[in-house]
Amino acid sequence: MVAHLLKDIINGSRMVVLSGKERHDIPTRIRLFFGGTLLGAVSIFTFYVSSLYNGVIATSNTEIILNSVVILFICDVDELIYDILIVINSGWVKRMTHQGQEASVTEPNGHDEEKGTEETNHRLVMKNKSGSGTNRDLEGAVESLERQVQILHTNMDMLMEQNTELKSYTQWDVSTPIISL
């Protein structure tokens, strides 16, 4: 859990350091400072509270691991929401995070249009096509495995029946000797 939260603590510290650089304008520096401070503080607080919680609640190592996984999932919710927003409207996310400033061009009508949108779409289509081929290969492998499992299940049933029959044939009566003298 420390390794996971350490990433956020380091990123928060880097944001605070970047806020001190004069190459950024004042609003960006303020945003970096408060964002970095908040990210670092929340990460440290999360580590403290989760350690305290696990120490009080957990009675075994399994429970500590389970609680840690739950806490890490809750910490990742913000990143998952960010990924969802990128899928829904990546242009808006880039404009809001100032990542796409050099890649956008303002048209005369005031609308922003990203450079290379057609190239990006073509790359995504090609990636999806190649990915779907991989999916088809995986689906074929899964179907093959399902057939093999069905065959193994059938063979197992036949062996169980044969085992039952063999048990009935091999039950010996211990009271009567096999060889009489």
MDTraj code that builds the backbone (N, CA, C; nanometers):
import mdtraj as md
import numpy as np

residues = "MET VAL ALA HIS LEU LEU LYS ASP ILE ILE ASN GLY SER ARG MET VAL VAL LEU SER GLY LYS GLU ARG HIS ASP ILE PRO THR ARG ILE ARG LEU PHE PHE GLY GLY THR LEU LEU GLY ALA VAL SER ILE PHE THR PHE TYR VAL SER SER LEU TYR ASN GLY VAL ILE ALA THR SER ASN THR GLU ILE ILE LEU ASN SER VAL VAL ILE LEU PHE ILE CYS ASP VAL ASP GLU LEU ILE TYR ASP ILE LEU ILE VAL ILE ASN SER GLY TRP VAL LYS ARG MET THR HIS GLN GLY GLN GLU ALA SER VAL THR GLU PRO ASN GLY HIS ASP GLU GLU LYS GLY THR GLU GLU THR ASN HIS ARG LEU VAL MET LYS ASN LYS SER GLY SER GLY THR ASN ARG ASP LEU GLU GLY ALA VAL GLU SER LEU GLU ARG GLN VAL GLN ILE LEU HIS THR ASN MET ASP MET LEU MET GLU GLN ASN THR GLU LEU LYS SER TYR THR GLN TRP ASP VAL SER THR PRO ILE ILE SER LEU".split()
xyz = np.array([
    [0.0829, -0.1186, 0.0000],
    [0.0000, 0.0000, 0.0000],
    [0.0875, 0.1251, 0.0000],
    [0.2017, 0.1162, 0.0663],
    [0.2931, 0.2305, 0.0705],
    [0.3411, 0.2641, -0.0700],
    [0.3741, 0.1619, -0.1497],
    [0.4229, 0.1858, -0.2851],
    [0.3169, 0.2545, -0.3700],
    [0.1922, 0.2155, -0.3521],
    [0.0844, 0.2772, -0.4288],
    [0.0646, 0.4233, -0.3885],
    [0.0630, 0.4503, -0.2604],
    [0.0419, 0.5871, -0.2138],
    [0.1659, 0.6741, -0.2322],
    [0.2825, 0.6120, -0.2377],
    [0.4055, 0.6876, -0.2566],
    [0.4055, 0.7602, -0.3909],
    [0.3437, 0.6985, -0.4911],
    [0.3334, 0.7629, -0.6225],
    [0.2595, 0.8959, -0.6115],
    [0.1491, 0.8980, -0.5405],
    [0.0733, 1.0217, -0.5240],
    [0.1481, 1.1237, -0.4382],
    [0.2202, 1.0768, -0.3370],
    [0.2972, 1.1687, -0.2525],
    [0.4079, 1.2344, -0.3348],
    [0.4773, 1.1556, -0.4167],
    [0.5838, 1.2106, -0.5021],
    [0.5261, 1.3072, -0.6049],
    [0.4148, 1.2696, -0.6688],
    [0.3530, 1.3603, -0.7668],
    [0.3074, 1.4904, -0.7014],
    [0.2540, 1.4829, -0.5812],
    [0.2142, 1.6037, -0.5100],
    [0.3334, 1.6930, -0.4799],
    [0.4449, 1.6311, -0.4391],
    [0.5668, 1.7083, -0.4118],
    [0.6202, 1.7735, -0.5394],
    [0.6159, 1.7007, -0.6487],
    [0.6620, 1.7570, -0.7760],
    [0.5757, 1.8751, -0.8194],
    [0.4454, 1.8650, -0.7952],
    [0.3565, 1.9762, -0.8306],
    [0.3891, 2.1002, -0.7471],
    [0.4193, 2.0794, -0.6186],
    [0.4557, 2.1926, -0.5326],
    [0.5860, 2.2547, -0.5818],
    [0.6830, 2.1718, -0.6197],
    [0.8103, 2.2235, -0.6722],
    [0.7863, 2.3006, -0.8017],
    [0.7011, 2.2464, -0.8897],
    [0.6705, 2.3157, -1.0152],
    [0.6008, 2.4492, -0.9910],
    [0.5282, 2.4597, -0.8816],
    [0.4600, 2.5863, -0.8539],
    [0.5593, 2.6975, -0.8220],
    [0.6801, 2.6624, -0.7852],
    [0.7821, 2.7618, -0.7552],
    [0.8605, 2.8077, -0.8776],
    [0.8401, 2.7434, -0.9911],
    [0.9123, 2.7801, -1.1130],
    [0.8507, 2.9056, -1.1741],
    [0.9363, 2.9967, -1.2160],
    [0.8881, 3.1233, -1.2722],
    [0.8396, 3.1096, -1.4153],
    [0.8617, 2.9956, -1.4787],
    [0.8193, 2.9789, -1.6171],
    [0.6676, 2.9671, -1.6312],
    [0.5985, 2.9430, -1.5207],
    [0.4522, 2.9336, -1.5236],
    [0.3921, 3.0672, -1.4823],
    [0.2729, 3.0941, -1.5363],
    [0.2036, 3.2170, -1.4952],
    [0.1453, 3.1984, -1.3550],
    [0.1009, 3.3058, -1.2941],
    [0.0555, 3.3045, -1.1546],
    [-0.0630, 3.2092, -1.1329],
    [-0.1697, 3.2120, -1.2161],
    [-0.2814, 3.1186, -1.1903],
    [-0.2381, 2.9719, -1.1974],
    [-0.1486, 2.9399, -1.2906],
    [-0.1012, 2.8014, -1.3008],
    [-0.0188, 2.7646, -1.1783],
    [0.0629, 2.8574, -1.1305],
    [0.1444, 2.8308, -1.0121],
    [0.0570, 2.8101, -0.8889],
    [-0.0480, 2.8883, -0.8771],
    [-0.1406, 2.8726, -0.7638],
    [-0.2104, 2.7370, -0.7720],
    [-0.2551, 2.7024, -0.8934],
    [-0.3236, 2.5741, -0.9130],
    [-0.2297, 2.4583, -0.8815],
    [-0.1053, 2.4654, -0.9280],
    [-0.0082, 2.3598, -0.8997],
    [0.0209, 2.3483, -0.7499],
    [0.0345, 2.4612, -0.6832],
    [0.0645, 2.4584, -0.5401],
    [-0.0487, 2.3946, -0.4605],
    [-0.1719, 2.4432, -0.4824],
    [-0.2841, 2.3883, -0.4057],
    [-0.3125, 2.2434, -0.4447],
    [-0.3013, 2.2118, -0.5732],
    [-0.3238, 2.0739, -0.6161],
    [-0.2211, 1.9790, -0.5590],
    [-0.0934, 2.0190, -0.5626],
    [0.0123, 1.9342, -0.5080],
    [0.0016, 1.9174, -0.3580],
    [-0.0295, 2.0280, -0.2893],
    [-0.0450, 2.0212, -0.1438],
    [-0.1616, 1.9308, -0.1068],
    [-0.2721, 1.9463, -0.1774],
    [-0.3904, 1.8641, -0.1489],
    [-0.3628, 1.7166, -0.1791],
    [-0.2979, 1.6879, -0.2929],
    [-0.2677, 1.5493, -0.3292],
    [-0.1754, 1.4842, -0.2263],
    [-0.0715, 1.5542, -0.1865],
    [0.0197, 1.5002, -0.0861],
    [-0.0476, 1.4807, 0.0484],
    [-0.1258, 1.5795, 0.0903],
    [-0.1932, 1.5703, 0.2204],
    [-0.2951, 1.4565, 0.2230],
    [-0.3727, 1.4442, 0.1170],
    [-0.4728, 1.3362, 0.1121],
    [-0.4040, 1.2002, 0.1099],
    [-0.2931, 1.1880, 0.0387],
    [-0.2215, 1.0600, 0.0337],
    [-0.1641, 1.0232, 0.1695],
    [-0.1021, 1.1195, 0.2362],
    [-0.0467, 1.0924, 0.3694],
    [-0.1583, 1.0603, 0.4682],
    [-0.2681, 1.1343, 0.4618],
    [-0.3825, 1.1087, 0.5497],
    [-0.4408, 0.9704, 0.5229],
    [-0.4508, 0.9325, 0.3953],
    [-0.5018, 0.7997, 0.3602],
    [-0.4127, 0.6911, 0.4176],
    [-0.2817, 0.7090, 0.4072],
    [-0.1900, 0.6103, 0.4632],
    [-0.2050, 0.5996, 0.6146],
    [-0.2136, 0.7134, 0.6809],
    [-0.2272, 0.7149, 0.8266],
    [-0.3574, 0.6477, 0.8699],
    [-0.4668, 0.6885, 0.8081],
    [-0.5974, 0.6342, 0.8480],
    [-0.6069, 0.4861, 0.8158],
    [-0.5565, 0.4443, 0.7001],
    [-0.5655, 0.3026, 0.6656],
    [-0.4785, 0.2178, 0.7585],
    [-0.3623, 0.2688, 0.7976],
    [-0.2786, 0.1951, 0.8931],
    [-0.3493, 0.1833, 1.0276],
    [-0.4070, 0.2930, 1.0737],
    [-0.4805, 0.2926, 1.1995],
    [-0.6007, 0.1980, 1.1922],
    [-0.6758, 0.2055, 1.0824],
    [-0.7938, 0.1207, 1.0626],
    [-0.7545, -0.0267, 1.0608],
    [-0.6504, -0.0607, 0.9835],
    [-0.6087, -0.2010, 0.9763],
    [-0.5585, -0.2519, 1.1104],
    [-0.4910, -0.1668, 1.1853],
    [-0.4421, -0.2093, 1.3170],
    [-0.5536, -0.2361, 1.4151],
    [-0.6619, -0.1621, 1.4055],
    [-0.7719, -0.1769, 1.5007],
    [-0.8696, -0.2862, 1.4585],
    [-0.9024, -0.2923, 1.3312],
    [-1.0093, -0.3814, 1.2840],
    [-0.9593, -0.5212, 1.2500],
    [-0.8464, -0.5297, 1.1807],
    [-0.8028, -0.6593, 1.1283],
    [-0.7516, -0.7493, 1.2401],
    [-0.7921, -0.8753, 1.2340],
    [-0.7484, -0.9731, 1.3328],
    [-0.6539, -1.0756, 1.2727],
    [-0.6376, -1.0744, 1.1405],
    [-0.5473, -1.1690, 1.0760],
    [-0.4812, -1.1008, 0.9558],
    [-0.3791, -1.1662, 0.9037],
    [-0.3096, -1.1113, 0.7867],
    [-0.4019, -1.1029, 0.6657],
    [-0.4918, -1.1986, 0.6531],
    [-0.5856, -1.1988, 0.5410],
    [-0.6757, -1.0767, 0.5455],
    [-0.7239, -1.0427, 0.6623],
    [-0.8092, -0.9254, 0.6750],
    [-0.7326, -0.7966, 0.6469],
    [-0.6063, -0.7907, 0.6861],
    [-0.5241, -0.6722, 0.6569],
    [-0.5091, -0.6554, 0.5064],
    [-0.4810, -0.7636, 0.4366],
    [-0.4667, -0.7564, 0.2908],
    [-0.5986, -0.7170, 0.2267],
    [-0.7086, -0.7762, 0.2706],
    [-0.8396, -0.7435, 0.2149],
    [-0.8736, -0.5958, 0.2364],
    [-0.8521, -0.5466, 0.3565],
    [-0.8801, -0.4056, 0.3846],
    [-0.7911, -0.3137, 0.3021],
    [-0.6655, -0.3503, 0.2843],
    [-0.5744, -0.2686, 0.2047],
    [-0.6184, -0.2625, 0.0592],
    [-0.6620, -0.3754, 0.0054],
    [-0.7089, -0.3778, -0.1334],
    [-0.8319, -0.2890, -0.1501],
    [-0.9236, -0.2936, -0.0550],
    [-1.0433, -0.2091, -0.0613],
    [-1.0044, -0.0614, -0.0578],
    [-0.9125, -0.0264, 0.0300],
    [-0.8694, 0.1133, 0.0409],
    [-0.8008, 0.1581, -0.0877],
    [-0.7172, 0.0725, -0.1455],
    [-0.6498, 0.1081, -0.2705],
    [-0.7493, 0.1260, -0.3841],
    [-0.8539, 0.0428, -0.3867],
    [-0.9563, 0.0594, -0.4891],
    [-1.0259, 0.1940, -0.4743],
    [-1.0578, 0.2304, -0.3525],
    [-1.1234, 0.3590, -0.3295],
    [-1.0322, 0.4738, -0.3715],
    [-0.9023, 0.4590, -0.3479],
    [-0.8077, 0.5637, -0.3901],
    [-0.7971, 0.5726, -0.5415],
    [-0.8219, 0.4631, -0.6129],
    [-0.8108, 0.4632, -0.7585],
    [-0.9373, 0.5120, -0.8289],
    [-1.0435, 0.5378, -0.7552],
    [-1.1685, 0.5792, -0.8173],
    [-1.1500, 0.7086, -0.8967],
    [-1.0704, 0.8031, -0.8453],
    [-1.0512, 0.9285, -0.9178],
    [-0.9819, 0.9057, -1.0513],
    [-0.8850, 0.8146, -1.0555],
    [-0.8178, 0.7841, -1.1811],
    [-0.9122, 0.7134, -1.2777],
    [-0.9987, 0.6279, -1.2263],
    [-1.0957, 0.5611, -1.3120],
    [-1.1946, 0.6611, -1.3720],
    [-1.2376, 0.7573, -1.2920],
    [-1.3291, 0.8599, -1.3420],
    [-1.2591, 0.9436, -1.4486],
    [-1.1314, 0.9759, -1.4276],
    [-1.0547, 1.0505, -1.5269],
    [-1.0466, 0.9725, -1.6580],
    [-1.0204, 0.8417, -1.6511],
    [-1.0153, 0.7591, -1.7713],
    [-1.1503, 0.7562, -1.8427],
    [-1.2590, 0.7514, -1.7666],
    [-1.3928, 0.7530, -1.8266],
    [-1.4165, 0.8854, -1.8985],
    [-1.3756, 0.9957, -1.8357],
    [-1.3915, 1.1266, -1.9000],
    [-1.3098, 1.1366, -2.0274],
    [-1.1924, 1.0779, -2.0302],
    [-1.1117, 1.0788, -2.1517],
    [-1.1820, 1.0020, -2.2626],
    [-1.2438, 0.8902, -2.2293],
    [-1.3155, 0.8122, -2.3295],
    [-1.4363, 0.8899, -2.3810],
    [-1.5081, 0.9563, -2.2913],
    [-1.6295, 1.0277, -2.3305],
    [-1.5964, 1.1510, -2.4141],
    [-1.5047, 1.2356, -2.3668],
    [-1.4753, 1.3600, -2.4364],
    [-1.3299, 1.3990, -2.4107],
    [-1.2393, 1.3418, -2.4884],
    [-1.0970, 1.3652, -2.4658],
    [-1.0569, 1.5093, -2.4960],
    [-1.1216, 1.5730, -2.5924],
    [-1.0890, 1.7118, -2.6243],
    [-1.1162, 1.8051, -2.5077],
    [-1.2286, 1.7841, -2.4409],
    [-1.2639, 1.8674, -2.3259],
    [-1.1636, 1.8468, -2.2123],
    [-1.1260, 1.7201, -2.1889],
    [-1.0313, 1.6903, -2.0817],
    [-0.8970, 1.7558, -2.1114],
    [-0.8527, 1.7510, -2.2370],
    [-0.7255, 1.8132, -2.2725],
    [-0.7314, 1.9642, -2.2539],
    [-0.8434, 2.0250, -2.2926],
    [-0.8558, 2.1699, -2.2743],
    [-0.8583, 2.2051, -2.1264],
    [-0.9239, 2.1249, -2.0444],
    [-0.9352, 2.1553, -1.9018],
    [-0.8036, 2.1317, -1.8273],
    [-0.7229, 2.0389, -1.8737],
    [-0.5967, 2.0100, -1.8057],
    [-0.4776, 2.0782, -1.8722],
    [-0.5013, 2.1585, -1.9726],
    [-0.3974, 2.2333, -2.0437],
    [-0.2947, 2.1426, -2.1081],
    [-0.3310, 2.0189, -2.1407],
    [-0.2368, 1.9286, -2.2045],
    [-0.2393, 1.9442, -2.3557],
    [-0.3479, 1.9919, -2.4100],
    [-0.3612, 1.9969, -2.5553],
    [-0.3461, 2.1352, -2.6129],
    [-0.2777, 2.2267, -2.5457],
    [-0.2682, 2.3635, -2.5948],
    [-0.1928, 2.3709, -2.7267],
    [-0.0807, 2.2991, -2.7397],
    [-0.0050, 2.3089, -2.8631],
    [-0.0676, 2.2282, -2.9754],
    [-0.1589, 2.1365, -2.9439],
    [-0.2185, 2.0526, -3.0465],
    [-0.3521, 2.1072, -3.0943],
    [-0.3984, 2.2199, -3.0412],
    [-0.5281, 2.2697, -3.0834],
    [-0.5118, 2.3987, -3.1626],
    [-0.6019, 2.4177, -3.2561],
    [-0.6012, 2.5360, -3.3409],
    [-0.7396, 2.5966, -3.3321],
    [-0.7461, 2.7287, -3.3129],
    [-0.8757, 2.7932, -3.3059],
    [-0.9183, 2.8339, -3.4466],
    [-1.0368, 2.7865, -3.4852],
    [-1.0902, 2.8222, -3.6165],
    [-1.1506, 2.9617, -3.6109],
    [-1.1769, 3.0232, -3.7267],
    [-1.2356, 3.1567, -3.7276],
    [-1.3697, 3.1641, -3.6558],
    [-1.4449, 3.0546, -3.6524],
    [-1.5747, 3.0592, -3.5855],
    [-1.5628, 3.0425, -3.4345],
    [-1.4395, 3.0265, -3.3823],
    [-1.4197, 3.0191, -3.2380],
    [-1.4185, 2.8792, -3.1820],
    [-1.4434, 2.7782, -3.2638],
    [-1.4431, 2.6406, -3.2148],
    [-1.3024, 2.5847, -3.2217],
    [-1.2676, 2.5055, -3.1247],
    [-1.1364, 2.4412, -3.1246],
    [-1.1456, 2.3116, -3.2026],
    [-1.0412, 2.2870, -3.2838],
    [-1.0341, 2.1619, -3.3572],
    [-0.8938, 2.1084, -3.3405],
    [-0.8812, 1.9847, -3.2997],
    [-0.7497, 1.9280, -3.2766],
    [-0.6856, 1.8924, -3.4093],
    [-0.5534, 1.9159, -3.4188],
    [-0.4786, 1.8773, -3.5367],
    [-0.4690, 1.7261, -3.5397],
    [-0.4723, 1.6727, -3.6589],
    [-0.4504, 1.5297, -3.6745],
    [-0.5638, 1.4435, -3.6251],
    [-0.6852, 1.4967, -3.6181],
    [-0.7971, 1.4172, -3.5681],
    [-0.8221, 1.2975, -3.6583],
    [-0.8140, 1.3202, -3.7894],
    [-0.8362, 1.2085, -3.8818],
    [-0.7270, 1.1037, -3.8659],
    [-0.6024, 1.1486, -3.8486],
    [-0.4939, 1.0529, -3.8284],
    [-0.5141, 0.9745, -3.6994],
    [-0.5556, 1.0439, -3.5952],
    [-0.5810, 0.9778, -3.4673],
    [-0.6932, 0.8761, -3.4809],
    [-0.8017, 0.9153, -3.5480],
    [-0.9132, 0.8233, -3.5681],
    [-0.8692, 0.7021, -3.6479],
    [-0.7864, 0.7241, -3.7511],
    [-0.7390, 0.6121, -3.8321],
    [-0.6552, 0.5170, -3.7481],
    [-0.5660, 0.5727, -3.6624],
    [-0.4853, 0.4885, -3.5755],
    [-0.5722, 0.4088, -3.4794],
    [-0.6763, 0.4736, -3.4251],
    [-0.7651, 0.4030, -3.3318],
    [-0.8419, 0.2921, -3.4018],
    [-0.8869, 0.3193, -3.5249],
    [-0.9594, 0.2168, -3.6005],
    [-0.8682, 0.0993, -3.6287],
    [-0.7444, 0.1275, -3.6697],
    [-0.6497, 0.0194, -3.6978],
    [-0.6181, -0.0586, -3.5702],
    [-0.6054, 0.0126, -3.4595],
    [-0.5786, -0.0547, -3.3317],
    [-0.6959, -0.1441, -3.2942],
    [-0.8187, -0.0934, -3.3133],
    [-0.9365, -0.1742, -3.2817],
    [-0.9454, -0.2951, -3.3726],
    [-0.9107, -0.2762, -3.5018],
    [-0.9157, -0.3907, -3.5931],
    [-0.8147, -0.4957, -3.5522],
    [-0.6937, -0.4516, -3.5209],
    [-0.5932, -0.5487, -3.4788],
    [-0.6326, -0.6103, -3.3453],
    [-0.6906, -0.5308, -3.2573],
    [-0.7357, -0.5828, -3.1285],
    [-0.8484, -0.6823, -3.1445],
    [-0.9402, -0.6560, -3.2415],
    [-1.0507, -0.7488, -3.2600],
    [-1.0007, -0.8809, -3.3156],
    [-0.8918, -0.8778, -3.3972],
    [-0.8319, -1.0021, -3.4433],
    [-0.7787, -1.0816, -3.3254],
    [-0.7168, -1.0115, -3.2342],
    [-0.6673, -1.0765, -3.1140],
    [-0.7833, -1.1314, -3.0329],
    [-0.8921, -1.0542, -3.0277],
    [-1.0100, -1.1017, -2.9556],
    [-1.0649, -1.2274, -3.0211],
    [-1.0674, -1.2286, -3.1550],
    [-1.1174, -1.3491, -3.2236],
    [-1.0289, -1.4685, -3.1923],
    [-0.8971, -1.4458, -3.1903],
    [-0.8060, -1.5546, -3.1561],
    [-0.8329, -1.6051, -3.0151],
    [-0.8521, -1.5120, -2.9227],
    [-0.8801, -1.5508, -2.7847],
    [-1.0137, -1.6226, -2.7729],
    [-1.1136, -1.5741, -2.8466],
    [-1.2440, -1.6406, -2.8433],
    [-1.2331, -1.7826, -2.8966],
    [-1.1544, -1.8014, -3.0038],
    [-1.1325, -1.9357, -3.0575],
    [-1.0635, -2.0246, -2.9565],
    [-0.9649, -1.9699, -2.8869],
    [-0.8944, -2.0479, -2.7848],
    [-0.9882, -2.0857, -2.6712],
    [-1.0742, -1.9931, -2.6316],
    [-1.1692, -2.0214, -2.5240],
    [-1.2668, -2.1305, -2.5668],
    [-1.3159, -2.1225, -2.6910],
    [-1.4083, -2.2254, -2.7398],
    [-1.3398, -2.3618, -2.7430],
    [-1.2138, -2.3649, -2.7863],
    [-1.1387, -2.4902, -2.7888],
    [-1.1233, -2.5465, -2.6476],
    [-1.0912, -2.4591, -2.5537],
    [-1.0783, -2.5039, -2.4152],
    [-1.2110, -2.5540, -2.3598],
    [-1.3201, -2.4877, -2.3956],
    [-1.4513, -2.5331, -2.3494],
    [-1.4824, -2.6716, -2.4036],
    [-1.4481, -2.6969, -2.5301],
    [-1.4701, -2.8303, -2.5871],
    [-1.3856, -2.9341, -2.5143],
    [-1.2604, -2.8997, -2.4862],
    [-1.1733, -2.9931, -2.4159],
    [-1.2245, -3.0215, -2.2752],
    [-1.2751, -2.9204, -2.2079],
    [-1.3308, -2.9396, -2.0743],
    [-1.4536, -3.0302, -2.0819],
    [-1.5363, -3.0120, -2.1836],
    [-1.6548, -3.0972, -2.1997],
    [-1.6137, -3.2421, -2.2229],
    [-1.5107, -3.2628, -2.3059],
    [-1.4611, -3.3987, -2.3305],
    [-1.4059, -3.4585, -2.2017],
    [-1.3291, -3.3801, -2.1270],
    [-1.2762, -3.4287, -1.9997],
    [-1.3887, -3.4622, -1.9016],
    [-1.4930, -3.3821, -1.9012],
    [-1.6070, -3.4078, -1.8131],
    [-1.6748, -3.5390, -1.8511],
    [-1.6920, -3.5602, -1.9802],
    [-1.7540, -3.6847, -2.0278],
    [-1.6660, -3.8039, -1.9910],
    [-1.5367, -3.7922, -2.0140],
    [-1.4444, -3.9014, -1.9786],
    [-1.4446, -3.9281, -1.8291],
    [-1.4522, -3.8224, -1.7505],
    [-1.4554, -3.8372, -1.6054],
    [-1.5810, -3.9124, -1.5622],
    [-1.6948, -3.8792, -1.6221],
    [-1.8189, -3.9502, -1.5892],
    [-1.8074, -4.0990, -1.6238],
    [-1.7495, -4.1290, -1.7403],
    [-1.7340, -4.2693, -1.7799],
    [-1.6405, -4.3433, -1.6838],
    [-1.5314, -4.2770, -1.6435],
    [-1.4393, -4.3396, -1.5495],
    [-1.5042, -4.3630, -1.4137],
    [-1.5870, -4.2709, -1.3702],
    [-1.6574, -4.2880, -1.2424],
    [-1.7512, -4.4084, -1.2494],
    [-1.8215, -4.4245, -1.3623],
    [-1.9097, -4.5397, -1.3786],
    [-1.8292, -4.6694, -1.3788],
    [-1.7164, -4.6703, -1.4521],
    [-1.6324, -4.7898, -1.4566],
    [-1.5759, -4.8211, -1.3179],
    [-1.5400, -4.7180, -1.2451],
    [-1.4871, -4.7383, -1.1100],
    [-1.5916, -4.8026, -1.0206],
    [-1.7163, -4.7556, -1.0319],
    [-1.8247, -4.8137, -0.9526],
    [-1.8444, -4.9605, -0.9890],
    [-1.8411, -4.9933, -1.1192],
    [-1.8559, -5.1317, -1.1625],
    [-1.7410, -5.2183, -1.1112],
    [-1.6188, -5.1658, -1.1198],
    [-1.5032, -5.2420, -1.0725],
    [-1.5106, -5.2671, -0.9226],
    [-1.5592, -5.1692, -0.8492],
    [-1.5730, -5.1870, -0.7048],
    [-1.6715, -5.2988, -0.6745],
    [-1.7792, -5.3060, -0.7527],
    [-1.8778, -5.4112, -0.7266],
    [-1.8211, -5.5490, -0.7615],
    [-1.7330, -5.5607, -0.8611],
    [-1.6727, -5.6881, -0.8980],
    [-1.5630, -5.7303, -0.8015],
    [-1.4953, -5.6370, -0.7440],
    [-1.3793, -5.6700, -0.6619],
    [-1.4100, -5.6801, -0.5141],
    [-1.5339, -5.6713, -0.4758],
    [-1.5668, -5.6861, -0.3339],
    [-1.5552, -5.8341, -0.2976],
    [-1.4650, -5.8620, -0.2153],
    [-1.4378, -6.0006, -0.1777],
    [-1.4992, -6.0290, -0.0427],
    [-1.5362, -6.1471, -0.0315],
    [-1.5869, -6.1934, 0.0972],
    [-1.4688, -6.2468, 0.1755],
    [-1.4298, -6.1780, 0.2799],
    [-1.3099, -6.2125, 0.3553],
    [-1.3330, -6.3408, 0.4382],
    [-1.4566, -6.3694, 0.4714],
    [-1.4828, -6.4864, 0.5560],
    [-1.4596, -6.6173, 0.4840],
    [-1.4705, -6.6204, 0.3512],
    [-1.4459, -6.7456, 0.2777],
    [-1.3087, -6.7386, 0.2132],
    [-1.2282, -6.8370, 0.2331],
    [-1.0951, -6.8333, 0.1746],
    [-1.1033, -6.8519, 0.0218],
    [-1.0085, -6.7891, -0.0458],
    [-1.0040, -6.7989, -0.1906],
    [-0.9536, -6.9371, -0.2285],
    [-0.8518, -6.9823, -0.1626],
    [-0.7949, -7.1134, -0.1905],
    [-0.8262, -7.2031, -0.0718],
    [-0.8859, -7.3103, -0.0995],
    [-0.9168, -7.4016, 0.0113],
    [-0.8137, -7.5134, 0.0131],
    [-0.7720, -7.5489, 0.1293],
    [-0.6702, -7.6513, 0.1466],
    [-0.7282, -7.7827, 0.1879],
])
top = md.Topology()
chain = top.add_chain()
for i, resn in enumerate(residues, 1):
    res = top.add_residue(resn, chain, resSeq=i)
    for name in ("N", "CA", "C"):
        top.add_atom(name, md.element.get_by_symbol(name[0]), res)
traj = md.Trajectory(xyz[None], top)
